[in-house]
Each structure stands twice: as structure tokens, then as C-alpha cells.
Amino acid sequence: MTPTPSNLPSVEFVLPFYGDPDHLLEAVDSIRAQSDPEWRLTVLDDCYPDPAASAAVGDGDPRITVVRHTANIGLNRNFQASLDVATADYVVFMGGDDRLLPGYVARMRETARRTGADMIQPGVEVIDEHGAPHLPLVDRVKRLLRPSHRDVRVHSGQRASVRLLTGNWTTFPAIAWRREVAQAIGFRPGYDIVVDLALLLDVLADRGTLAVDPAVTFEYRRHSASVSSVQAESGTRFDEEAAFLDLMARDYRRRGWHVAAAAAKLRLTPRLHALLARHRRRPMARPDALS
């Protein structure tokens, strides 16, 4: 591994875990394989039924800490617990089923040094449950909505918020957050599906900045067992999104961000996503029922 300058911002991965143990080992192996060895990892096991699943990832590496909760506290509280334990300059809420490409840490530290941004979104490749490249409709839409530029660019204010409200094109587990800023704001309690969007919008509303790096350094696993996929099938994710965006519309009106308020009230892509999900859930009519 190549030594890197110690004056670059530090990066810490916090991994709220409750899922596939094999995917967890893949995720940790991808962190170990970084070209820049200056990283730390804390795995927060939310009382997964098999305690050996997370215990196996440490393997004597002093950079890795495993914390196992004595009871299941749920996704939102585990994210907040992950944020609370972070101490590095930048913190990444990596998913237990995602993977880093070898240059993630080096690229992230250099981008943080160059921009000083409060949030850094790298380029992302989507993979399926088997690790093969995968681009379902939702990610094709994200690609269209994502800001397009050849080098790192910093976004902020109402304009950046409107783009996220039109369609959340970011990939939450890939983002590096300036720890002090994220800890000062925290995750909004009570949300599971929009927990990422809420923090993004809250940081931007607090004069925060979002740097977008087109270089692909992260692999995001999209599969049917994820929380968002399950809740999309049941429809509960859309209820949470609608309630949250109505709340944001009121907040933006009070702030005087009227374009953002209109975008939150319109909630264009969540409405389209809900329509598609309802269509998929609709049972097929029997042939004799069509006559």
C-alpha cells in the first residue's frame, strides 16, 4: 500500500450492520484493499441473530472496531449511533453489502483537501446481488438527474436542494460527510427511507456544500432484499416520503426558498416511483376476466 501525506483529511467508515454476512465480508475486504491505508472502520452490529457474522471482520486489524448492540435498535437509531462514534474529519456510512474500488480513500481525501466540502459524492457503479454490473430503471433515472461535469464541482444552497427534491440522485452509502457538520445536525428521528435525503437537505439549508466527483470509486449493491425495495413493494416508503416532503415544503416557505418549497410539494420522482410500484404490485387479470 502506498503511504499518503498525513496532512490530508482523515476518513472513517461506520457500517451499521444487519444483513448478509457474506456481503459484509466483501465490504470489509474492499476497505482493506484500499491503496491509501489511512482509514478506520467501525461496524455497528444491530444485534444480528448470528453474533459471529460481525465478529469475524476484525481479524486483529487495529483499524477495525466491532460494536454489537445488546438489542435491535432499528435502522434510524443505528445510523445515529454510527454518527455518534465517529471521530475522523470525514465519515462514510457504508452499507454492509456495498464495495469500494481501491482508490476510494485516496480520491476522497484529496477531494476533501481541494474543496473542503461538507459532503462529497463520488462516482458510483451499481451492482446486483451477485456483484455484476446492474442498471435498473431507478438508477438510470438517477444518472439522468445527476449533475454532469468532467471534474469535481461544488454545489450549494436552494439550487442544489431543488435538484435533490426533484429526484434524489445521490447514493447515500458512498457519500463522505464532514463529521463536525453532520454531528451538529444529526439524523432526523423517525425516518428510515428518507434518512439520507433529510440530512442532505438539512446540511444544505445550514449553508453547507456538496461536492460531486465524477470519478467512479464506489460500487452500490441494488437488490430486492434492501429496506427501500421491500418498503417500495409494500408502499410504506411513499407514505414516509410524502409526509417528509410536505414538512420540508413548509420549512422552505418559512425560509423564503419558494422554488424549493414548490419542488418539495410537487415531489415529481417520488410520485412517478409510487405509480410504477403500484403498477408492479397490481395482480394480473385472469384470461377469462378480460372478456
SERO-4910 file (N, C-alpha, C, O; in steps of 0.05 Angstrom, whole numbers):
BEGIN
 pado doro    nc1    nc2    nc3   cac1   cac2   cac3    cc1    cc2    cc3    oc1    oc2    oc3
  Met    A     17    -24      0      0      0      0     18     25      0     39     25     12
  Thr    A      8     46    -14     24     70    -17     20     89      6     -3     96     12
  Pro    A     41     98     20     38    118     41     26    144     30     31    151      7
  Thr    A     10    158     46     -2    183     37      5    205     57     10    199     80
  Pro    A      4    230     48     11    252     67     -8    253     91    -32    249     88
  Ser    A      4    257    114    -12    257    139    -29    282    142    -47    283    159
  Asn    A    -23    303    126    -38    328    129    -64    327    113    -80    347    114
  Leu    A    -70    305     99    -96    303     85   -118    297    106   -112    285    126
  Pro    A   -143    305    101   -165    299    119   -167    269    124   -163    253    105
  Ser    A   -174    261    148   -177    233    154   -205    223    147   -224    238    147
  Val    A   -207    197    141   -232    185    133   -238    161    151   -220    144    156
  Glu    A   -263    159    159   -272    137    176   -297    125    165   -316    139    157
  Phe    A   -298     99    163   -322     85    155   -337     75    180   -326     63    197
  Val    A   -363     81    180   -380     70    201   -401     53    187   -415     63    168
  Leu    A   -404     28    195   -420      9    180   -443     -2    197   -438    -21    213
  Pro    A   -467      9    195   -490     -2    211   -498    -29    198   -507    -29    175
  Phe    A   -494    -50    212   -498    -77    200   -522    -92    210   -527    -94    234
  Tyr    A   -538   -102    191   -559   -122    196   -566   -133    169   -583   -123    155
  Gly    A   -552   -155    161   -556   -165    133   -541   -190    127   -537   -207    145
  Asp    A   -532   -192    103   -518   -216     93   -489   -217    103   -474   -199     96
  Pro    A   -481   -237    118   -453   -238    128   -433   -240    106   -411   -229    109
  Asp    A   -439   -254     84   -420   -256     62   -416   -229     49   -393   -222     42
  His    A   -437   -213     45   -434   -186     34   -418   -169     53   -402   -152     44
  Leu    A   -422   -172     79   -407   -157     99   -377   -162     96   -361   -143     96
  Leu    A   -369   -187     93   -341   -193     89   -330   -181     63   -307   -172     63
  Glu    A   -346   -181     42   -338   -168     17   -333   -138     22   -314   -127     12
  Ala    A   -352   -126     36   -349    -97     41   -324    -91     56   -309    -73     49
  Val    A   -318   -106     77   -294   -102     94   -269   -107     77   -250    -93     80
  Asp    A   -269   -129     62   -246   -135     45   -240   -112     25   -217   -106     20
  Ser    A   -261    -99     15   -257    -77     -3   -244    -52     11   -230    -37     -2
  Ile    A   -250    -49     37   -237    -28     52   -208    -35     57   -190    -18     54
  Arg    A   -203    -60     64   -175    -68     69   -158    -66     43   -133    -62     45
  Ala    A   -170    -67     20   -155    -67     -5   -150    -39    -15   -140    -35    -38
  Gln    A   -155    -18      1   -150      9     -8   -121     15    -13   -103      6      2
  Ser    A   -116     31    -34    -88     39    -40    -77     58    -18    -53     59    -14
  Asp    A    -95     73     -5    -87     90     17    -95     76     43   -119     71     48
  Pro    A    -75     69     60    -81     53     84    -92     70    107    -97     59    128
  Glu    A    -94     96    103   -101    114    126   -132    115    128   -144    134    118
  Trp    A   -144     96    141   -173     95    145   -178     81    171   -161     66    182
  Arg    A   -203     84    181   -212     69    204   -240     59    198   -255     71    182
  Leu    A   -248     37    210   -275     25    206   -287     17    233   -274      3    249
  Thr    A   -312     25    237   -327     15    260   -352      2    249   -368     14    236
  Val    A   -356    -24    256   -380    -39    249   -399    -39    273   -391    -47    294
  Leu    A   -423    -29    269   -444    -29    290   -464    -50    284   -483    -46    267
  Asp    A   -462    -73    297   -479    -96    292   -505    -92    308   -504    -91    333
  Asp    A   -527    -89    294   -553    -83    307   -566   -109    316   -589   -115    310
  Cys    A   -550   -125    332   -560   -150    344   -569   -169    323   -591   -181    325
  Tyr    A   -553   -173    302   -558   -193    281   -560   -220    295   -544   -225    313
  Pro    A   -578   -238    286   -582   -264    300   -557   -280    304   -554   -294    324
  Asp    A   -537   -278    285   -512   -293    288   -490   -274    296   -480   -259    279
  Pro    A   -482   -274    321   -461   -255    330   -434   -260    317   -418   -241    317
  Ala    A   -430   -283    306   -404   -289    293   -402   -274    266   -379   -270    256
  Ala    A   -424   -265    255   -423   -252    229   -406   -227    229   -389   -223    211
  Ser    A   -409   -209    249   -393   -185    250   -367   -190    265   -347   -176    260
  Ala    A   -366   -208    284   -342   -213    299   -319   -222    281   -295   -217    288
  Ala    A   -325   -234    259   -304   -245    241   -289   -224    225   -268   -229    214
  Val    A   -300   -199    224   -288   -179    206   -263   -166    217   -247   -155    201
  Gly    A   -260   -166    243   -237   -152    255   -211   -164    248   -193   -151    238
  Asp    A   -208   -190    254   -184   -205    246   -158   -192    256   -138   -194    242
  Gly    A   -159   -180    279   -135   -168    290   -125   -142    279   -105   -132    287
  Asp    A   -140   -131    259   -132   -105    247   -139    -83    267   -162    -79    273
  Pro    A   -119    -68    276   -124    -47    296   -141    -24    285   -151     -8    301
  Arg    A   -144    -22    259   -160     -1    247   -190     -8    248   -207     10    242
  Ile    A   -197    -32    255   -225    -42    254   -235    -46    283   -223    -60    299
  Thr    A   -259    -35    288   -273    -39    314   -301    -50    308   -314    -40    290
  Val    A   -309    -70    324   -336    -81    321   -351    -76    347   -342    -83    369
  Val    A   -374    -63    344   -392    -58    367   -418    -72    362   -431    -68    342
  Arg    A   -426    -90    381   -451   -104    378   -471    -95    398   -466    -96    422
  His    A   -494    -85    389   -515    -76    407   -527   -100    422   -529   -122    411
  Thr    A   -536    -95    447   -548   -116    462   -576   -122    454   -587   -143    461
  Ala    A   -589   -103    440   -616   -107    429   -618    -92    403   -602    -73    398
  Asn    A   -636   -100    386   -640    -88    360   -653    -60    364   -674    -57    376
  Ile    A   -639    -39    354   -649    -12    358   -661      0    333   -672     23    334
  Gly    A   -659    -13    310   -671     -4    286   -653     14    269   -632     23    279
  Leu    A   -660     17    244   -643     30    224   -636     59    232   -613     66    232
  Asn    A   -656     75    238   -651    103    243   -633    107    267   -614    123    266
  Arg    A   -638     94    289   -622     97    313   -594     85    309   -575     95    322
  Asn    A   -592     65    293   -565     54    288   -548     73    271   -524     75    275
  Phe    A   -561     87    252   -547    108    238   -537    130    257   -514    139    255
  Gln    A   -555    138    275   -547    159    293   -524    150    312   -506    165    317
  Ala    A   -526    125    321   -505    113    337   -478    113    322   -457    117    333
  Ser    A   -480    106    296   -456    106    279   -444    134    277   -420    137    278
  Leu    A   -461    154    274   -451    181    272   -438    190    299   -418    204    299
  Asp    A   -451    182    321   -441    190    347   -413    179    353   -397    193    366
  Val    A   -406    156    343   -380    144    349   -357    154    331   -334    150    337
  Ala    A   -364    168    310   -344    177    290   -326    199    302   -335    216    317
  Thr    A   -300    198    295   -281    218    305   -264    230    283   -250    249    288
  Ala    A   -264    218    259   -246    228    237   -257    254    225   -279    262    232
  Asp    A   -242    265    207   -251    290    194   -276    285    177   -294    301    177
  Tyr    A   -276    262    163   -298    255    145   -308    227    153   -292    210    159
  Val    A   -334    224    152   -346    198    159   -363    188    136   -377    203    123
  Val    A   -362    162    130   -376    149    109   -394    127    121   -384    109    134
  Phe    A   -420    129    116   -440    109    126   -442     86    105   -463     84     92
  Met    A   -422     70    104   -421     50     83   -441     27     89   -446     20    112
  Gly    A   -454     17     68   -473     -5     71   -458    -31     74   -436    -35     63
  Gly    A   -469    -50     89   -457    -76     93   -457    -93     68   -446   -115     69
  Asp    A   -469    -84     47   -470   -100     22   -457    -85     -1   -459    -94    -24
  Asp    A   -444    -62      4   -431    -47    -17   -401    -53    -18   -390    -67      0
  Arg    A   -388    -43    -38   -359    -47    -42   -345    -21    -51   -357     -5    -66
  Leu    A   -321    -18    -42   -304      4    -51   -286     -5    -73   -277    -28    -73
  Leu    A   -280     12    -92   -258      7   -110   -233     16    -96   -234     33    -78
  Pro    A   -209      6   -104   -185     10    -89   -177     39    -85   -162     45    -65
  Gly    A   -185     58   -102   -177     85    -99   -196    103    -84   -192    128    -83
  Tyr    A   -217     92    -71   -237    109    -58   -224    127    -37   -228    152    -38
  Val    A   -210    116    -18   -199    133      4   -180    154     -6   -182    177      2
  Ala    A   -161    147    -24   -142    166    -34   -156    189    -49   -150    212    -45
  Arg    A   -176    182    -66   -190    202    -81   -207    220    -62   -208    244    -66
  Met    A   -220    207    -42   -237    222    -24   -220    242     -7   -228    265     -3
  Arg    A   -197    233      3   -181    251     19   -171    275      3   -170    297     13
  Glu    A   -163    270    -22   -153    291    -39   -176    310    -46   -172    335    -47
  Thr    A   -200    300    -52   -222    317    -58   -230    334    -34   -237    357    -37
  Ala    A   -229    322    -10   -235    337     14   -215    360     18   -222    382     26
  Arg    A   -190    354     13   -169    375     15   -174    397     -5   -171    421      2
  Arg    A   -180    390    -30   -184    410    -51   -208    428    -46   -207    452    -51
  Thr    A   -230    416    -37   -256    430    -37   -264    439     -9   -278    460     -6
  Gly    A   -257    424     12   -267    430     39   -297    427     41   -309    438     59
  Ala    A   -309    411     23   -338    409     22   -348    394     47   -334    378     59
  Asp    A   -373    400     54   -386    386     77   -396    359     69   -399    341     87
  Met    A   -401    354     44   -409    327     34   -396    323      7   -394    341     -9
  Ile    A   -386    298      3   -373    292    -22   -386    266    -34   -385    245    -21
  Gln    A   -397    269    -57   -410    247    -71   -392    238    -94   -387    252   -113
  Pro    A   -380    213    -92   -363    203   -113   -380    191   -136   -404    187   -133
  Gly    A   -367    184   -157   -379    168   -178   -385    140   -168   -370    129   -152
  Val    A   -408    128   -177   -417    103   -167   -425     84   -190   -437     93   -210
  Glu    A   -417     59   -187   -427     38   -205   -446     21   -190   -440     13   -167
  Val    A   -469     14   -202   -489     -3   -189   -484    -32   -196   -478    -38   -219
  Ile    A   -485    -49   -175   -481    -78   -179   -506    -93   -169   -521    -82   -153
  Asp    A   -509   -118   -177   -532   -133   -168   -523   -150   -144   -501   -147   -134
  Glu    A   -541   -168   -134   -535   -183   -110   -511   -202   -114   -499   -211    -94
  His    A   -504   -208   -139   -481   -225   -145   -456   -210   -151   -435   -221   -156
  Gly    A   -458   -183   -150   -434   -166   -155   -430   -159   -184   -409   -148   -191
  Ala    A   -449   -165   -202   -446   -159   -230   -458   -131   -236   -476   -123   -222
  Pro    A   -447   -116   -256   -458    -90   -263   -488    -92   -268   -498   -111   -280
  His    A   -503    -72   -259   -532    -73   -259   -542    -44   -261   -532    -27   -246
  Leu    A   -562    -39   -278   -572    -12   -280   -603    -13   -284   -612     -9   -306
  Pro    A   -617    -17   -262   -647    -17   -264   -657     12   -269   -641     31   -269
  Leu    A   -683     14   -273   -695     39   -281   -689     62   -262   -682     84   -270
  Val    A   -691     56   -236   -687     77   -216   -659     89   -218   -655    113   -214
  Asp    A   -639     73   -224   -612     83   -227   -607     96   -254   -589    113   -256
  Arg    A   -621     88   -274   -620    102   -300   -631    130   -297   -620    149   -308
  Val    A   -652    133   -281   -663    160   -276   -644    177   -259   -640    200   -265
  Lys    A   -632    164   -239   -612    179   -223   -589    189   -240   -580    212   -236
  Arg    A   -580    173   -259   -558    181   -276   -566    205   -293   -550    223   -298
  Leu    A   -591    206   -302   -600    230   -317   -602    255   -300   -597    277   -309
  Leu    A   -610    251   -274   -613    274   -257   -587    285   -245   -585    308   -238
  Arg    A   -567    267   -243   -542    274   -230   -528    297   -246   -528    296   -270
  Pro    A   -517    317   -232   -502    338   -246   -479    326   -262   -465    308   -253
  Ser    A   -476    335   -287   -456    324   -305   -434    344   -309   -438    366   -320
  His    A   -409    336   -302   -386    352   -307   -361    334   -305   -362    312   -294
  Arg    A   -339    343   -318   -316    326   -321   -298    326   -296   -282    307   -292
  Asp    A   -299    346   -279   -283    347   -256   -300    353   -231   -324    357   -234
  Val    A   -288    353   -208   -303    358   -183   -315    386   -184   -302    405   -191
  Arg    A   -341    387   -176   -354    413   -174   -370    414   -149   -382    394   -140
  Val    A   -371    438   -137   -385    442   -111   -412    455   -115   -414    475   -129
  His    A   -433    444   -103   -460    455   -105   -469    463    -77   -460    453    -57
  Ser    A   -488    482    -77   -498    492    -50   -525    506    -53   -534    511    -75
  Gly    A   -536    512    -30   -560    530    -29   -586    518    -40   -589    494    -43
  Gln    A   -604    536    -46   -630    528    -56   -629    513    -82   -644    494    -86
  Arg    A   -611    521   -100   -609    508   -126   -602    479   -123   -614    462   -136
  Ala    A   -583    472   -106   -575    444   -101   -598    429    -88   -603    406    -95
  Ser    A   -612    442    -70   -635    429    -56   -657    423    -76   -669    401    -74
  Val    A   -663    441    -95   -684    436   -114   -677    411   -131   -695    395   -138
  Arg    A   -652    408   -139   -644    385   -155   -649    359   -140   -657    339   -151
  Leu    A   -643    360   -114   -647    336    -97   -677    330    -93   -685    307    -92
  Leu    A   -693    352    -90   -721    349    -86   -735    339   -111   -755    324   -110
  Thr    A   -725    347   -134   -736    337   -159   -732    307   -162   -750    293   -172
  Gly    A   -709    298   -153   -703    269   -153   -676    265   -139   -656    277   -147
  Asn    A   -676    249   -118   -652    246   -102   -632    228   -118   -634    204   -118
  Trp    A   -613    241   -132   -595    228   -150   -570    218   -135   -552    205   -147
  Thr    A   -568    223   -109   -544    215    -94   -545    186    -86   -566    173    -88
  Thr    A   -522    176    -77   -520    148    -67   -510    150    -38   -486    154    -34
  Phe    A   -527    148    -19   -521    155      9   -497    140     20   -480    152     32
  Pro    A   -495    113     16   -472     99     29   -445    107     17   -424    101     30
  Ala    A   -445    120     -6   -419    128    -18   -410    156     -9   -386    162    -13
  Ile    A   -427    171      3   -421    199      9   -402    201     34   -406    186     53
  Ala    A   -382    218     32   -366    225     55   -376    252     67   -379    271     53
  Trp    A   -382    252     93   -393    275    106   -372    287    125   -358    273    139
  Arg    A   -371    314    125   -354    327    145   -366    321    172   -388    329    178
  Arg    A   -351    307    188   -362    296    213   -373    318    231   -395    314    242
  Glu    A   -360    340    235   -369    360    254   -396    372    245   -414    377    261
  Val    A   -399    375    219   -424    386    208   -447    366    212   -468    373    221
  Ala    A   -442    341    204   -462    320    207   -470    316    236   -494    312    242
  Gln    A   -451    316    254   -457    311    283   -473    335    294   -490    331    312
  Ala    A   -467    359    285   -482    382    295   -511    382    287   -528    392    302
  Ile    A   -517    369    264   -545    368    255   -558    342    263   -580    342    274
  Gly    A   -545    319    257   -556    293    264   -578    283    246   -589    299    230
  Phe    A   -584    258    248   -606    246    232   -633    253    245   -636    252    270
  Arg    A   -652    260    229   -679    265    239   -691    239    249   -692    219    235
  Pro    A   -700    238    274   -712    214    285   -738    206    271   -752    224    262
  Gly    A   -743    180    270   -768    171    260   -769    164    230   -789    154    220
  Tyr    A   -747    170    216   -746    164    188   -727    141    182   -705    139    194
  Asp    A   -735    123    163   -717    102    154   -710    106    125   -686    104    117
  Ile    A   -730    110    108   -725    112     79   -712    139     71   -694    139     55
  Val    A   -722    161     82   -711    187     74   -690    198     94   -684    222     94
  Val    A   -679    180    110   -659    188    130   -636    202    116   -624    221    127
  Asp    A   -628    193     92   -605    205     78   -613    232     66   -598    251     69
  Leu    A   -636    233     52   -644    258     39   -648    280     60   -642    303     55
  Ala    A   -659    272     83   -664    292    104   -638    305    113   -637    329    116
  Leu    A   -617    289    117   -592    300    126   -579    317    104   -568    338    109
  Leu    A   -580    308     79   -570    323     57   -583    351     56   -569    371     54
  Leu    A   -610    352     57   -624    377     55   -619    395     80   -618    419     77
  Asp    A   -617    382    103   -612    398    127   -584    411    126   -581    434    135
  Val    A   -564    396    116   -537    408    113   -537    431     93   -525    452     98
  Leu    A   -551    427     71   -552    449     51   -567    473     61   -560    496     56
  Ala    A   -588    469     77   -603    491     89   -587    506    109   -592    530    115
  Asp    A   -567    493    120   -549    505    140   -524    516    127   -502    517    139
  Arg    A   -526    524    101   -505    536     85   -482    516     80   -459    524     76
  Gly    A   -489    490     79   -469    470     73   -464    467     43   -478    479     27
  Thr    A   -443    452     37   -435    448      9   -434    419      2   -427    402     19
  Leu    A   -440    413    -23   -439    385    -34   -421    384    -58   -427    396    -79
  Ala    A   -398    370    -56   -380    366    -78   -388    341    -93   -392    320    -81
  Val    A   -388    342   -119   -395    319   -136   -370    312   -153   -360    329   -168
  Asp    A   -360    287   -149   -336    278   -163   -345    257   -184   -357    237   -176
  Pro    A   -339    261   -209   -348    242   -229   -332    216   -229   -340    196   -241
  Ala    A   -309    215   -216   -292    191   -216   -306    169   -201   -313    172   -177
  Val    A   -309    145   -213   -323    123   -201   -304    108   -182   -283     98   -190
  Thr    A   -311    108   -156   -295     95   -135   -311     77   -117   -301     67    -97
  Phe    A   -337     74   -122   -355     61   -104   -374     43   -119   -384     50   -141
  Glu    A   -380     19   -108   -399      0   -120   -423     -3   -101   -419    -13    -78
  Tyr    A   -446      5   -110   -470      4    -94   -487    -20   -102   -494    -23   -126
  Arg    A   -494    -37    -83   -508    -61    -89   -539    -56    -88   -549    -48    -67
  Arg    A   -552    -61   -110   -581    -58   -112   -593    -86   -113   -588   -101   -132
  His    A   -610    -93    -94   -623   -119    -94   -650   -119    -80   -656    -99    -67
  Ser    A   -665   -139    -84   -693   -139    -76   -697   -141    -46   -718   -135    -35
  Ala    A   -675   -149    -31   -678   -152     -2   -672   -126     13   -674   -126     38
  Ser    A   -664   -105      0   -658    -80     13   -683    -68     26   -705    -73     18
  Val    A   -678    -51     46   -701    -38     61   -718    -22     42   -742    -23     43
  Ser    A   -705     -6     24   -720     11      6   -737     -6    -14   -759      2    -20
  Ser    A   -725    -28    -23   -740    -45    -42   -764    -58    -29   -786    -59    -40
  Val    A   -760    -68     -5   -782    -81     10   -805    -61     16   -828    -67     12
  Gln    A   -797    -37     25   -817    -17     31   -830     -5      6   -853      4      7
  Ala    A   -816     -6    -16   -829      3    -42   -851    -17    -49   -872     -9    -59
  Glu    A   -845    -43    -45   -865    -63    -52   -890    -60    -34   -913    -64    -43
  Ser    A   -886    -53     -9   -909    -51     10   -922    -24      7   -946    -21     15
  Gly    A   -908     -4     -4   -919     23     -6   -913     41     17   -919     65     16
  Thr    A   -902     31     39   -897     47     63   -876     69     58   -877     90     70
  Arg    A   -857     64     40   -836     83     35   -848    109     23   -839    131     29
  Phe    A   -869    107      7   -881    130     -6   -896    147     14   -898    171     12
  Asp    A   -908    134     34   -922    149     56   -901    166     71   -906    189     78
  Glu    A   -878    153     77   -857    168     92   -846    191     75   -843    213     86
  Glu    A   -841    186     50   -831    207     32   -851    230     30   -843    254     32
  Ala    A   -876    224     27   -897    245     24   -898    263     49   -899    287     47
  Ala    A   -898    250     72   -900    265     97   -875    283    101   -877    306    110
  Phe    A   -852    271     95   -827    287     98   -826    310     79   -819    333     88
  Leu    A   -833    307     54   -832    328     35   -853    350     40   -848    373     35
  Asp    A   -876    343     51   -895    363     59   -884    380     82   -887    404     82
  Leu    A   -870    367    100   -856    382    122   -835    400    111   -833    423    120
  Met    A   -819    391     92   -798    408     80   -810    431     65   -799    453     65
  Ala    A   -832    427     51   -845    449     37   -852    471     56   -848    495     49
  Arg    A   -863    464     79   -870    485     99   -845    499    109   -844    523    112
  Asp    A   -824    483    115   -799    495    124   -787    514    104   -777    536    111
  Tyr    A   -787    507     78   -776    524     58   -792    550     54   -781    571     49
  Arg    A   -818    548     56   -834    572     54   -827    592     76   -825    616     71
  Arg    A   -823    582    100   -815    599    123   -787    611    118   -782    634    126
  Arg    A   -770    596    105   -743    605     99   -742    625     75   -723    640     72
  Gly    A   -763    625     59   -764    642     36   -753    629     11   -748    642     -9
  Trp    A   -748    602     13   -739    587    -11   -763    576    -25   -770    553    -22
  His    A   -776    593    -41   -802    586    -52   -800    566    -75   -818    550    -79
  Val    A   -778    567    -90   -774    547   -111   -771    519    -99   -782    499   -108
  Ala    A   -755    518    -77   -751    492    -63   -777    482    -51   -783    458    -51
  Ala    A   -793    501    -40   -819    493    -29   -837    481    -50   -851    461    -45
  Ala    A   -837    493    -74   -854    483    -96   -844    455   -105   -860    437   -110
  Ala    A   -818    451   -106   -806    425   -114   -813    404    -93   -819    381   -100
  Ala    A   -812    411    -68   -819    392    -46   -849    384    -48   -856    361    -44
  Lys    A   -865    404    -54   -894    399    -55   -901    382    -80   -919    365    -79
  Leu    A   -887    387   -102   -892    372   -126   -883    343   -124   -897    324   -134
  Arg    A   -860    338   -110   -847    312   -107   -851    294   -132   -864    273   -132
  Leu    A   -839    304   -154   -843    293   -180   -834    263   -182   -851    246   -188
  Thr    A   -809    258   -176   -800    230   -180   -811    211   -159   -816    188   -166
  Pro    A   -815    219   -133   -829    201   -115   -857    193   -125   -865    170   -121
  Arg    A   -872    212   -137   -898    205   -147   -896    185   -170   -912    166   -172
  Leu    A   -877    189   -188   -873    171   -211   -864    143   -201   -874    123   -211
  His    A   -847    143   -181   -837    117   -169   -861    102   -157   -864     78   -160
  Ala    A   -878    117   -142   -901    104   -129   -920     93   -150   -931     71   -147
  Leu    A   -923    107   -172   -941     98   -194   -931     72   -206   -946     54   -211
  Leu    A   -905     71   -211   -893     47   -223   -895     24   -203   -900      1   -211
  Ala    A   -890     29   -177   -891      8   -157   -920     -3   -155   -923    -27   -153
  Arg    A   -940     14   -156   -967      5   -155   -974    -12   -179   -988    -32   -177
  His    A   -963     -4   -202   -968    -20   -227   -956    -48   -225   -968    -67   -233
  Arg    A   -931    -50   -213   -918    -76   -210   -933    -93   -190   -934   -118   -193
  Arg    A   -946    -81   -169   -960    -96   -149   -987   -105   -158   -999   -124   -146
  Arg    A   -998    -93   -180  -1025    -99   -189  -1026   -128   -199  -1010   -135   -216
  Pro    A  -1045   -144   -189  -1046   -172   -198  -1056   -174   -227  -1072   -158   -235
  Met    A  -1045   -193   -241  -1053   -197   -269  -1081   -209   -270  -1087   -227   -255
  Ala    A  -1097   -198   -288  -1124   -209   -291  -1124   -236   -304  -1107   -241   -322
  Arg    A  -1142   -254   -296  -1144   -280   -309  -1155   -276   -338  -1170   -257   -343
  Pro    A  -1147   -293   -357  -1156   -290   -385  -1186   -288   -387  -1196   -273   -404
  Asp    A  -1200   -304   -370  -1230   -303   -373  -1242   -278   -362  -1265   -271   -367
  Ala    A  -1225   -262   -346  -1236   -237   -335  -1233   -215   -355  -1244   -193   -350
  Leu    A  -1219   -219   -377  -1215   -198   -397  -1237   -196   -417  -1238   -177   -432
  Ser    A  -1254   -215   -418  -1274   -215   -439  -1299   -201   -430  -1319   -198   -445
***
